Amino acid sequence: MQDTVIVTLELALKPELVDDFCEQIPEALKDTRAFPGFVDISIRHNADDPNRVIFIEEWASRADHEAYVAFRTKSGVMDQMAAMLTSPPRTEYWDRNIV
């Protein structure tokens, strides 16, 4: 059996938009959870900087996540999200399960 892939997405939000962003997440996650290859997601505020959030996502494969990003990009969601940020988002893929 192939391991799933963990994807982390770190965002630095404009302070005045943090509440709006957090309010929009539950609705946006409906499409995420329904997307092929989706396994799980957790979204957390940084303990020292509440304007920073991290998405910790689990996908069946990197290709599934990349297809999801393409879907979100085509729909315009990624451009909307980029307008809420103070710096470019940081995405990392974690594919080796050590333990």
N, CA, C and O of each residue as an XYZ file, in Angstrom:
396
protein
N       0.832     -1.197      0.000
C       0.000      0.000      0.000
C       0.867      1.248      0.000
O       1.836      1.333      0.755
N       0.530      2.207     -0.834
C       1.279      3.452     -0.941
C       0.912      4.386      0.197
O      -0.257      4.509      0.564
N       1.926      5.047      0.753
C       1.659      6.062      1.772
C       0.931      7.241      1.145
O       1.077      7.527     -0.043
N       0.150      7.909      1.965
C      -0.465      9.157      1.526
C       0.594     10.251      1.569
O       1.700     10.036      2.064
N       0.256     11.400      1.058
C       1.162     12.546      1.098
C       0.548     13.608      2.007
O      -0.655     13.863      1.962
N       1.395     14.219      2.831
C       0.987     15.349      3.662
C       1.431     16.616      2.945
O       2.555     16.706      2.451
N       0.538     17.582      2.897
C       0.836     18.864      2.266
C       0.649     19.936      3.326
O      -0.392     19.995      3.979
N       1.659     20.784      3.496
C       1.504     21.931      4.386
C       1.455     23.193      3.532
O       2.225     23.364      2.587
N       0.537     24.057      3.893
C       0.374     25.338      3.217
C       0.371     26.405      4.294
O      -0.537     26.459      5.124
N       1.395     27.258      4.279
C       1.500     28.331      5.272
C       1.102     29.653      4.628
O       1.577     30.009      3.549
N       0.220     30.368      5.317
C      -0.275     31.648      4.828
C      -0.046     32.744      5.854
O      -0.258     32.540      7.049
N       0.383     33.897      5.387
C       0.489     35.097      6.223
C      -0.614     36.044      5.755
O      -0.510     36.669      4.700
N      -1.654     36.135      6.548
C      -2.834     36.913      6.176
C      -2.714     38.383      6.577
O      -2.053     38.724      7.558
N      -3.364     39.241      5.800
C      -3.463     40.645      6.184
C      -4.281     40.693      7.471
O      -5.355     40.093      7.530
N      -3.805     41.390      8.505
C      -4.488     41.385      9.809
C      -5.976     41.717      9.733
O      -6.783     41.122     10.447
N      -6.334     42.648      8.885
C      -7.728     43.061      8.800
C      -8.620     42.036      8.092
O      -9.842     42.188      8.070
N      -8.010     40.990      7.511
C      -8.779     39.989      6.768
C      -8.806     38.613      7.436
O      -9.435     37.691      6.918
N      -8.141     38.465      8.565
C      -8.062     37.166      9.239
C      -9.458     36.634      9.573
O      -9.765     35.477      9.286
N     -10.295     37.463     10.172
C     -11.635     37.000     10.556
C     -12.464     36.588      9.338
O     -13.135     35.556      9.363
N     -12.418     37.392      8.277
C     -13.154     37.044      7.055
C     -12.655     35.721      6.480
O     -13.448     34.872      6.074
N     -11.345     35.558      6.451
C     -10.752     34.324      5.936
C     -11.261     33.120      6.732
O     -11.695     32.122      6.157
N     -11.202     33.226      8.035
C     -11.616     32.115      8.899
C     -13.103     31.807      8.756
O     -13.510     30.650      8.868
N     -13.913     32.830      8.511
C     -15.345     32.622      8.325
C     -15.652     31.917      6.997
O     -16.639     31.188      6.896
N     -14.811     32.132      5.984
C     -15.028     31.540      4.669
C     -14.572     30.083      4.585
O     -15.037     29.345      3.717
N     -13.689     29.666      5.455
C     -13.082     28.332      5.373
C     -14.111     27.196      5.423
O     -14.038     26.304      4.577
N     -15.056     27.174      6.355
C     -15.979     26.026      6.401
C     -16.710     25.774      5.078
O     -16.863     24.624      4.664
N     -17.151     26.817      4.430
C     -17.846     26.653      3.150
C     -16.884     26.148      2.066
O     -17.236     25.270      1.278
N     -15.677     26.704      2.033
C     -14.687     26.288      1.037
C     -14.277     24.831      1.215
O     -13.967     24.147      0.239
N     -14.275     24.359      2.449
C     -13.845     22.983      2.710
C     -14.833     21.942      2.196
O     -14.469     20.775      2.056
N     -16.064     22.332      1.914
C     -17.026     21.380      1.351
C     -16.509     20.831      0.029
O     -16.553     19.622     -0.196
N     -16.019     21.705     -0.851
C     -15.458     21.261     -2.132
C     -14.160     20.489     -1.934
O     -13.890     19.519     -2.643
N     -13.364     20.923     -0.971
C     -12.102     20.229     -0.697
C     -12.367     18.794     -0.276
O     -11.765     17.865     -0.814
N     -13.252     18.613      0.667
C     -13.549     17.266      1.185
C     -14.158     16.350      0.132
O     -14.028     15.130      0.230
N     -14.813     16.911     -0.860
C     -15.443     16.122     -1.911
C     -14.494     15.812     -3.071
O     -14.842     15.041     -3.966
N     -13.304     16.404     -3.060
C     -12.394     16.254     -4.193
C     -11.727     14.876     -4.173
O     -11.334     14.399     -3.108
N     -11.594     14.232     -5.339
C     -10.956     12.911     -5.392
C      -9.543     12.929     -4.784
O      -8.733     13.800     -5.100
N      -9.269     11.975     -3.928
C      -7.952     11.850     -3.311
C      -7.819     12.538     -1.975
O      -6.829     12.330     -1.273
N      -8.802     13.364     -1.598
C      -8.744     14.036     -0.301
C      -8.875     13.012      0.818
O      -9.691     12.094      0.737
N      -8.054     13.177      1.878
C      -8.114     12.290      3.038
C      -8.494     13.061      4.299
O      -9.431     12.675      4.998
N      -7.773     14.154      4.599
C      -8.002     14.868      5.855
C      -7.399     16.269      5.784
O      -6.556     16.556      4.934
N      -7.850     17.136      6.697
C      -7.293     18.487      6.771
C      -7.419     19.018      8.197
O      -8.384     18.737      8.907
N      -6.415     19.793      8.588
C      -6.429     20.537      9.843
C      -5.875     21.918      9.525
O      -4.903     22.049      8.780
N      -6.496     22.948     10.091
C      -6.041     24.321      9.863
C      -5.823     24.955     11.220
O      -6.711     24.946     12.073
N      -4.626     25.509     11.415
C      -4.251     26.063     12.726
C      -3.713     27.479     12.600
O      -3.089     27.846     11.605
N      -3.977     28.277     13.657
C      -3.333     29.589     13.803
C      -1.959     29.378     14.422
O      -1.770     28.478     15.240
N      -1.013     30.204     14.031
C       0.291     30.204     14.668
C       0.131     30.731     16.098
O      -0.551     31.732     16.316
N       0.750     30.066     17.060
C       0.600     30.437     18.471
C       1.150     31.829     18.779
O       0.674     32.492     19.700
N       2.140     32.272     18.023
C       2.775     33.562     18.301
C       2.346     34.673     17.344
O       2.590     35.851     17.605
N       1.707     34.295     16.240
C       1.277     35.283     15.251
C      -0.068     34.841     14.680
O      -0.095     34.042     13.743
N      -1.177     35.333     15.212
C      -2.507     34.891     14.779
C      -2.844     35.253     13.334
O      -3.874     34.822     12.817
N      -1.996     36.032     12.683
C      -2.205     36.356     11.273
C      -1.649     35.265     10.356
O      -1.861     35.295      9.144
N      -0.944     34.316     10.939
C      -0.392     33.205     10.158
C      -1.201     31.943     10.443
O      -1.533     31.634     11.588
N      -1.506     31.230      9.370
C      -2.213     29.958      9.499
C      -1.472     28.897      8.695
O      -0.755     29.196      7.741
N      -1.667     27.657      9.108
C      -1.098     26.536      8.372
C      -2.205     25.534      8.094
O      -2.989     25.188      8.977
N      -2.252     25.082      6.871
C      -3.124     23.991      6.470
C      -2.255     22.733      6.493
O      -1.177     22.710      5.899
N      -2.712     21.711      7.162
C      -2.030     20.419      7.167
C      -3.008     19.454      6.519
O      -3.999     19.045      7.125
N      -2.713     19.103      5.288
C      -3.640     18.312      4.488
C      -3.049     16.933      4.225
O      -1.833     16.770      4.131
N      -3.926     15.949      4.108
C      -3.501     14.607      3.723
C      -4.252     14.235      2.444
O      -5.474     14.354      2.359
N      -3.490     13.787      1.465
C      -4.029     13.406      0.162
C      -3.541     12.010     -0.199
O      -2.493     11.568      0.271
N      -4.303     11.328     -1.028
C      -3.922      9.983     -1.469
C      -2.614     10.019     -2.255
O      -1.825      9.076     -2.192
N      -2.382     11.109     -2.998
C      -1.140     11.243     -3.768
C      -0.861     12.725     -4.039
O      -1.740     13.579     -3.915
N       0.370     12.992     -4.406
C       0.723     14.365     -4.780
C      -0.062     14.786     -6.025
O      -0.488     15.936     -6.138
N      -0.247     13.857     -6.948
C      -0.998     14.162     -8.169
C      -2.435     14.580     -7.840
O      -2.984     15.476     -8.481
N      -3.039     13.929     -6.842
C      -4.388     14.324     -6.430
C      -4.395     15.758     -5.912
O      -5.288     16.535     -6.250
N      -3.408     16.112     -5.095
C      -3.350     17.478     -4.569
C      -3.094     18.481     -5.687
O      -3.703     19.551     -5.713
N      -2.205     18.145     -6.602
C      -1.915     19.050     -7.707
C      -3.148     19.261     -8.582
O      -3.369     20.363     -9.082
N      -3.956     18.210     -8.771
C      -5.210     18.355     -9.518
C      -6.169     19.277     -8.764
O      -6.872     20.083     -9.373
N      -6.192     19.156     -7.452
C      -7.031     20.022     -6.618
C      -6.583     21.486     -6.737
O      -7.417     22.381     -6.873
N      -5.283     21.725     -6.685
C      -4.768     23.093     -6.822
C      -5.143     23.658     -8.194
O      -5.515     24.827     -8.301
N      -5.048     22.843     -9.233
C      -5.438     23.289    -10.579
C      -6.922     23.652    -10.617
O      -7.304     24.647    -11.232
N      -7.759     22.846     -9.959
C      -9.193     23.114     -9.869
C      -9.440     24.454     -9.162
O     -10.216     25.281     -9.642
N      -8.777     24.658     -8.024
C      -8.950     25.908     -7.273
C      -8.410     27.105     -8.053
O      -8.987     28.190     -7.992
N      -7.318     26.922     -8.780
C      -6.741     28.000     -9.571
C      -7.697     28.391    -10.697
O      -7.952     29.574    -10.919
N      -8.218     27.401    -11.398
C      -9.147     27.658    -12.507
C     -10.414     28.360    -12.022
O     -10.968     29.197    -12.734
N     -10.872     28.028    -10.825
C     -12.100     28.632    -10.292
C     -11.894     30.069     -9.807
O     -12.865     30.783     -9.556
N     -10.631     30.498     -9.675
C     -10.336     31.853     -9.219
C     -10.099     31.972     -7.719
O      -9.762     33.049     -7.228
N     -10.273     30.878     -6.990
C     -10.108     30.908     -5.534
C      -8.674     31.263     -5.141
O      -8.455     31.982     -4.167
N      -7.712     30.765     -5.889
C      -6.315     31.041     -5.533
C      -5.986     32.530     -5.668
O      -5.246     33.076     -4.849
N      -6.529     33.186     -6.689
C      -6.314     34.629     -6.833
C      -6.988     35.392     -5.695
O      -6.429     36.360     -5.179
N      -8.186     34.960     -5.302
C      -8.884     35.597     -4.181
C      -8.072     35.445     -2.899
O      -7.949     36.390     -2.120
N      -7.518     34.251     -2.682
C      -6.724     34.002     -1.491
C      -5.442     34.841     -1.513
O      -5.052     35.411     -0.494
N      -4.794     34.914     -2.673
C      -3.546     35.678     -2.788
C      -3.754     37.142     -2.405
O      -2.852     37.770     -1.851
N      -4.925     37.686     -2.694
C      -5.223     39.081     -2.362
C      -5.349     39.297     -0.855
O      -5.322     40.435     -0.386
N      -5.486     38.216     -0.101
C      -5.633     38.314      1.357
C      -4.297     38.163      2.086
O      -4.254     38.239      3.314
N      -3.206     37.949      1.343
C      -1.915     37.617      1.949
C      -0.945     38.789      1.953
O      -1.022     39.690      1.118
N      -0.026     38.753      2.923
C       1.037     39.760      2.989
C       2.316     39.273      2.323
O       3.231     40.062      2.090
N       2.388     37.972      2.014
C       3.550     37.390      1.342
C       3.090     36.135      0.602
O       2.007     35.616      0.873
N       3.907     35.645     -0.329
C       3.491     34.454     -1.074
C       3.276     33.254     -0.148
O       3.973     33.111      0.856
N       2.310     32.391     -0.487
C       2.086     31.194      0.321
C       3.273     30.240      0.183
O       4.023     30.281     -0.792
N       3.414     29.387      1.186
C       4.505     28.400      1.158
C       3.884     27.004      1.246
O       3.217     26.669      2.225
N       4.114     26.202      0.212
C       3.590     24.839      0.155
C       4.748     23.855      0.199
O       5.754     24.030     -0.488
N       4.595     22.819      1.014
C       5.593     21.754      1.076
C       4.884     20.409      1.045
O       3.788     20.255      1.583
N       5.529     19.437      0.404
C       5.013     18.078      0.324
C       5.858     17.166      1.211
O       7.087     17.235      1.201
N       5.192     16.327      1.963
C       5.831     15.398      2.889
C       5.325     13.998      2.538
O       4.162     13.674      2.774
N       6.214     13.169      1.970
C       5.717     11.904      1.448
C       6.261     10.649      2.116
O       5.790      9.551      1.818
N       7.196     10.771      2.970
C       7.772      9.577      3.575
C       7.312      9.451      5.014
O       7.614     10.301      5.852
N       6.584      8.392      5.289
C       6.127      8.154      6.644
C       7.232      7.403      7.400
O       7.474      6.228      7.124
N       7.888      8.054      8.330
C       9.006      7.459      9.055
C       8.530      6.493     10.116
O       9.096      5.411     10.274
N       7.505      6.868     10.837
C       6.984      6.003     11.918
C       5.504      5.813     11.728
O       4.863      5.122     12.520
